[in-house]
Amino acid sequence: MNKKFNENILKAMEGAQDAVKVCKQAMIDANDESCRAMYSAILKDCEKHIQMLKGEIELHKVQKKWED
C-alpha cells in the first residue's frame, strides 16, 4: 500500500511544529503589540492544525493505514 499520504501528514506536522517554535520566539522578539497579536493568532492556528493532524493519524491507525 502506498503510504505517501502518511508521509504528507508527517511533513505537515513537522511544518506546523516548526511554525509554533518560530511564532513563540517571534512573540518574544516582537517590538509591538500588533506583531505579538499576529504571531499569537498564527500560533493558535498551528496548534489547532497539530491537533487535527494527530486526529488524522489516530484515524489512520484505526483504519490500519498507519505503520509506527
Secondary structure, DSSP 8 states (H G I E B T S, - for coil): ---HHHHHHHHHHHHHHHHHHHHHHHHHH-SSHHHHHHHHHHHHHHHHHHHHHHHHHHHHHHTT----
